[in-house]
Amino acid sequence: MNAPAQHPPAVRTTCPYCGVGCGVLAKPDGHGGAVIAGDPDHPSNFGRLCSKGSALGETLGLGTRLLHPMLRQSDGTMVRAGWDQALNAVADGFAKTITQHGPDSVAFYLSGQLLTEDYYVANKLMKGFIGSGNVDTNSRLCMASSVAGHRRAFGADTVPGTYADLDEADLIILVGSNAAWCHPVLYQRMIANKRARGAKLIVIDPRRTATAEDADLFLPVAPGMDTALFCGLLVHLADTLAMDYEYIDAHTTGLPEALARAREIAPDVMATAIATGLAPADVVRFFALFTATAKTVTCFSQGVNQSAQGTDKVTTIINCHLATGRIGRSGAGPFSLTGQPNAMGGREVGGLANQLAAHMNFTPGDIDRVGRFWNASRMAQREGLKAVQMFDAVHRGEIKALWVMATNPAVSLPRAGFVRDALAKLDFLVISDNVVSNDTVKANAHILLPAAAWGEKDGIVTNSERRISRQRPFLGLPGEAKPDWWIVTQVARRMGFTEAFKFDSAADVFREHAELSAFENNGARDFDIGALAALDDGEFNALDPVQWPARAGAPKADTRFFADGKFFTPDGKARMVAPEMPRPQADVSNDFPLRLNTGRIRDQWHTMTRSGLSPRLGAHLPEPFVEVHADDAQRAGLHHGGFARVNSPYGSCVLKVVVSDGQLRGSLFAPIHWSDETASSARVGELVTPATDPFSGQPESKATQVAIAPVAFQYRGFVLSRARLALPAETWWARATINGGEGLLLATNDAPALWRERAAALFGAQAEIAEYVDEPRGSYRMAAFIDGRLVGCLFVGPAEAALQWDAVKLLFESEHMGEAQRRAVLSGKSTDGLADPGPVVCACFGVGLNVIRAAIADGVAANVEEIGKALRAGTNCGSCLPELKRIVANGRIAQTA
Amino acid sequence: MSEPLVIIGNGMATMRLVEELSQRALGRYAIAVIGEEPRLAYNRVLLSSVLAREVSRNDIELKSEQWWRAHGVTLMYGQRATAIDADIRRVKLANGATLPFTKLVLATGSRAIRLNVPGMDLPGVMTFRDLTDVASIEKAAETHRKAVVIGGGLLGLEAAYGLAKAGMKVSVIHLMDRLMERQLDARGSAMLKAAVEAKGIAVHLNAETAAIKGHHRAEAVTLKDGRDIAADLVVVAAGIRANADLAQSAGLEVGRGIVVDDRMQTGKAGIYAIGECAEHRGICYGLVEPAYEQARVLASHLCGRQAHYDGSVLATNLKVSGVSVFSAGDFVGAPGTEQIVLSDPGLGSYKKLVIANGKLVGAVLFGDTADGLWYLELIRSCVSIAAIRDDLVFGRALAERSLPKELAA
C-alpha cells in the first residue's frame, strides 16, 4: 500500500484575474492556503505570472467569505438558512415575479469571473426557459465594443489572432491599453520581442502610463480621438497606395464609404494632428511605421472599448488591418485584449443580452435552432437589456427581480450611486458571491448564496486568444459554498425545468455547451468546439489548454482566423464600416471643465474583493487617487499629496491628488478599485457618465465631464488593527490589508485631542496603551498592546508632515517586538541600524551596558578609569563605579574564557 | 614657594577641587584639607547603596590615601575647624592648632534638617548623611524591623530603598501630595510611587509629622491627621541645611548658605565656598554636579584664569536600583511652554519634554533615562530643536539620524 503523499502535487489551473489567462500551479499547503507558481507548460504564459497572480496565495483566506445561504427577514436582518430553503425562495421569488409581471420583469447580471459552465446554465435558464433576453454581464463594461466591432466587421465575434503574433510582429501598436499594468505577462512578451527582434512599440493613450515608458513612439491622443487617428491612417494608406487591393477586392466590402468618411474626419496629416492633439511629426512617424510594417499587430483594450463610440474605434482599427490584408497572418492583425479571465467564455455561451448562445444571435433561424437544441419551453424572442439599460429599468421599477452573480454593480457600473438606489428598489435581489459584504450586498440583498471561489471552482475559462483552459479546484468547498452552475441548476429544477437542467457536474454542462457550438454549424459559425463535446469526465478533467475552433473531425491546424479571407457574414466578406464623427458624448462646461479617465492600477483588480486581501498588493498604491496635470492642479489650487473632491453630474468622490506630467491638460485619471468597503469616498463609478455606445451598449467610462476642487485636511495619519475598525463618518480613509490585520490611511480635521479620546476604546478595554502626545504640533500617536503583542496603533499628525506607515507596519506584522523597537514604535521610524546601548549603567552620562561592554571588548578600555576617559561613565557622581568594576571583571572573565 | 591653601571639608567637592587644581597648577598651593569625619573622602551618593549592601564601605572611597599624598595634600581628617580669623587669615582647629592660609575654601557641605516636633531626641531617630549614620542605621536594623523615613525626596527614597534592601519593613511619609515634587511632575511622581511601592515600601503622602512617640526609644510616628505609623527606627530625610555656622561666626555673609559670587568668592577676598554649603545667586545646590562645576570654576580662578560660574541647570538622577528617574530644567512646564509626552506603561516608561520658543527647556524621564544627558545638553545649549521635534523624545540616535547629514554632524 502506498503511503499518502507528504506533499500533494501542484494542481494546474488558470489565474482568475485578467484576460491573458495565465496557467497557474497551485500547491495546497494543507492549511487552507496554497503556494502559487506560474505553469511553465501553459502556452499563454510559459510560467510567468504578474504581481497579482503571484500573490494569489495571499487571497485564499476565509475571513471575508460568505459561507452559508442567508435570507433577509421581515425585520431586515440577514439570517442563515439551509440550501433547500434558500433555493426554494429564489425559485419562488422569480416564478412569482414572472407570473405577475412577465418574463421581462426579471434579469440576471453576471460576471466575467464566472466559469463558462456557470454562464451557460444561467444564460440557458433565462433565454430558453424564463423567456427573456435579460442576461447581461459586467463584460458589457469591458469589451462589448470589441464584440460589436468584430461582429460588424467579421459577421462574428472573432478574435483573429493568437498570442504568438505578439512574438512575431515587427510593429506592435497598443491603443488605449496600459498593458504593462493590466496585461503584464503579455506585455512582457511584447517587450521580449522588442529586445530579441527589434520590434517597434507604439503606445496611443491620452495618459502617459507605465506602458508608454518602453514605447518607441508615444502618442498622447486627445480623449476619444483614436478614431480620427486611424481614419487619418486609412486616408494615408489610400493616398500612398499602400493598401492590399487584391485582398480588399476579394474579401471586403465598404471601403469606398469608409474611406470617404475617413477623409471627412482626417483628410491629411495636419487635420489628423489637429483632431488628435498630436504633433504632426509624430503623426507622420506613426503613419510611416504602420505603412512600412507588414507584420503589425494592433492591440486595443478599455481605452478603445469604454467609449460611447467604442464600436467605431474598433471599426477604424479593423478597417486599417483589412485595407492592408494584415489579418489572420503570423504577426499581424487587430487584437482585442480582454479584461477578465472569462469574458471570452461569456461571449461564447451568449452571456450578453444581445447574443443568444454559442455565437448565435437573435435571428429567427438562430432562435429556432437554439430552441430546438435546448428543447426550450419559452425561448426569448428578442435581445434583452444591456447593463446600463438594465439598471435603468430596475430604477424605473420595470425589472422587479434581479440575480447578481460574482460582481459588484453598485461599485462598478457607471453612475454607481444611481445603481445603488436602483438596487434598493427591487422587490427581490438575489446575490451569489464569495464575499459576505460588498456595496451591492449592502444595497438591498434579499438572499445571499455562497458561491465557490477560485481554487474551489471546477470548469473552463477562455482567454483573449480563444484558448480554453481549465480552472481546477485545489481546495475543498468551505462552509456550504457551492459552484454557481450547481446553484443555477438547482433553482432551474425548482422552477420546474428538471429535464433541461439535469447537469450533475461541470463536465456535463461543458459537454452540452460544446455540443451546441457544433449543432447545425458546419463551418457557418466561428465558435465550434464540437471536438470537445465527447470528452468523458476524466478527459475533461485532464484537458490541456486548447484554442478554438476545435471542430469535430477536423484536423487541429490553424489557430488564426481570416487569412483565407472567409468571414462569417452572409456574403463571406468582411465589412469596412464608416464611423461617425468622433466626439465625446458630453462636452465639458464651466461647471464641469475637465474630463475624467478611469482605469486600473497595477496591483489591484476590480473592486478589490480578492486582490484587496493581499498585503503585498495593497502596499503598491494604498490610497485612492486622482492624477492631475500640473497646470490644472495649479488652476484648481491643488497640491501633490493633498486631497480633492471630484464632482460629476452624477456623483462625488474625495481622492488623493497626484500631480503628474503623464496626464494631459484638461484630463484627470482615477482608478476604479475602491468601494465603500475599502474607502470613505472613492466610488469612482459614481462619477462616471451613463452614456453608452449605440451598438455595443458599453458605457463611456473614460470621458466623463467633471470638476475638481481642493479639500483641506489638517491632519493625516493611519491606523493598524488586527480586526476591522470603523472610523467616524467625517474621516477620510482608505483600507488596505496588511499581514496580521488591516491598515487604514486617514485624513481628518478632528484635532488630535479628539483622536486621543477615541483611541482609548479602539482596541479593547484590556489593551495597554502607549502614547505620544505633542498637542501644539498636532500630533497624537498611540499603540495598544495585549500581553506584549502590538494589537493596534493610531497615528495622527499634521498633514504637511504626515508619517509613512512602513516602519510601524513591519513591527505590526512581525508579531515579535524587542524592547528597543517598542520604545521607538511611536516614532514611526525604523530602529534598524540604530545601536541599542542597552540598559543604562551611568545615569549621569547615559552610558549603556552594551556600549561599555563594546569598549572593553574592542580594547578601548581595560579598567574603570579608562572607561571613564573613553565614555565618561562613572566620572560624575560615581555611583555606577561599583557596577563598572563588576562589568570590567566579568568582561575579563568573558575574554579569558 | 607654595601658597598655603586651606580647605575645610573633606567631601566630594574638595576631592574634585584638588583634582582640578592639580591638573592646572600642581605645586602652586600647599593644600591642607580639614575633615571632621575620621576617614578619607568618600562618595556620599552611594550611602544608600552601602545600606542596601550593593557596595561595600571600602568601595565608596573616592581616592586612596596615596592619591592625596601624591597631590601634595596634607589630610587632616578627624579634625574640626572651630573658627576662621578672616583678617589674620588663619583657621583654628578644635585641637588648638592654627593653620594660616592665603586662600581658604569652605566646602563644609550640609546637614539633615531635624524637625521641630516632640520626640526627635528619642533613641532610634536618625539622620542619613554620612557613614556614621549608615553604621547607626545598620546597627539598629539588626534588632529592629520597622522603619519610617520622613521625607519623600531624593535622599529619603534612597534611604528607604537601602533600608528595604537591608530587610526592614519601610514606610515613607511625605509632607507633599507627591514624591520628589522638586524633581518630578505629577505623572512622573505617580509612576515613582508605584515603583517604590512595588519594592515593598509603603508611601504616605500629604503626611505631616506631628511627633515621634515612644517611651525609651521611638515606637511610632504620629501624623497631624492623628494616624500613628509604627516605627522602631525613624530616619529623618526632610531636607538639608548648609553647614555655614563657621562662616557666619567669621563674619561672612550667610543666607541659606555662604554667599558667593560668580568666582565662588565670599565677601572676603581669598575666602571661597563651594558645594552644598555655598549660596550662589540665591541658590544652594544639593547635588553633586553643581559642586563639581563650582570646583572647576574655582580651580581656574585660583590658578589666575578667568572663570565664571553661571549656575547649574539641575539634572536629577535617582539612585534606586531598577527605578530610573531623570529630570532637568523646567520639568513641570511653566505657562506658555509646550509639552511632548511619550508614555508606555507596559515598559514602565514615561518621558516629558518641555519646549519654549522652539527650544528644549525641561525634561522628565521615567524608566528610560538613557538620553537624559543629551536633553540636558540641549537645554543648556539653547539650540533650536525645530528640525528634530518629531523625533526628539525618541532619543538622540533616532533624532539625529533623521536630520540632514550636514546638520547631524
Contacts between the chains, C-beta under 8 A, distances in Angstrom:
chain1	res1	chain2	res2	distance
A	768	B	345	5.8
A	768	B	346	4.5
A	769	B	345	7.5
A	770	B	342	7.8
A	770	B	343	6.4
A	770	B	344	3.6
A	770	B	345	7.3
A	770	B	346	6.7
A	770	B	347	7.6
A	771	B	341	7.1
A	771	B	342	7.2
A	771	B	343	5.3
A	771	B	344	7.8
A	772	B	340	7.6
A	772	B	341	7.3
A	772	B	342	4.9
A	772	B	393	7.0
A	773	B	339	7.7
A	773	B	340	7.1
A	773	B	341	4.5
A	773	B	342	7.8
A	774	B	338	7.7
A	774	B	339	7.7
A	774	B	340	4.5
A	774	B	341	7.7
A	774	B	389	7.4
A	774	B	390	7.5
A	775	B	338	7.7
A	775	B	339	7.5
A	776	B	338	4.2
A	776	B	339	7.9
A	776	B	355	7.9
A	777	B	338	7.8
A	777	B	340	7.7
A	777	B	389	6.5
A	777	B	390	7.2
A	779	B	390	6.9
A	783	B	344	7.8
A	785	B	346	5.3
A	788	B	346	7.1
A	797	B	390	7.6
A	801	B	390	6.7
A	819	B	347	6.7
A	822	B	344	6.9
A	822	B	346	7.7
A	822	B	347	6.3
A	823	B	344	7.3
A	823	B	347	6.6
A	823	B	349	6.8
A	823	B	368	6.1
A	823	B	394	7.3
A	823	B	395	7.9
A	824	B	394	5.4
A	824	B	395	7.9
A	824	B	398	6.0
A	826	B	342	6.4
A	826	B	344	8.0
A	826	B	394	7.6
A	827	B	390	7.9
A	827	B	391	5.8
A	827	B	394	4.1
A	827	B	398	5.8
A	829	B	391	6.9
A	829	B	394	7.5
A	829	B	398	6.1
A	829	B	401	7.9
A	829	B	402	6.8
A	831	B	398	7.2
A	833	B	401	7.7
A	834	B	397	4.7
A	834	B	398	6.0
A	834	B	401	6.7
A	835	B	397	6.6
A	837	B	370	5.9
A	837	B	397	8.0
A	840	B	324	6.2
A	840	B	369	5.7
A	840	B	370	4.9
A	843	B	317	4.1
A	843	B	319	7.5
A	843	B	324	6.6
A	843	B	326	6.9
A	843	B	369	5.9
A	843	B	372	7.0
A	844	B	289	7.2
A	844	B	315	7.9
A	844	B	317	6.2
A	844	B	373	6.7
A	845	B	373	5.2
A	846	B	369	6.8
A	846	B	370	4.7
A	846	B	371	5.9
A	846	B	372	5.5
A	846	B	373	4.5
A	846	B	374	6.7
A	848	B	370	6.0
A	876	B	288	7.0
A	876	B	289	6.0
A	876	B	292	6.9
A	877	B	43	7.4
A	877	B	45	4.7
A	877	B	288	4.9
A	877	B	289	7.1
A	877	B	317	7.1
A	877	B	319	7.8
A	878	B	43	4.8
A	878	B	45	6.7
A	878	B	46	7.3
A	878	B	62	7.2
A	879	B	43	6.9
A	879	B	45	4.7
A	879	B	46	5.4
A	879	B	49	6.9
A	879	B	317	8.0
A	879	B	319	5.0
A	881	B	43	7.6
A	881	B	59	7.5
A	882	B	46	7.4
A	882	B	49	7.0
A	882	B	54	6.9
A	882	B	55	4.1
A	882	B	59	5.1
A	882	B	60	7.9
A	885	B	59	7.6
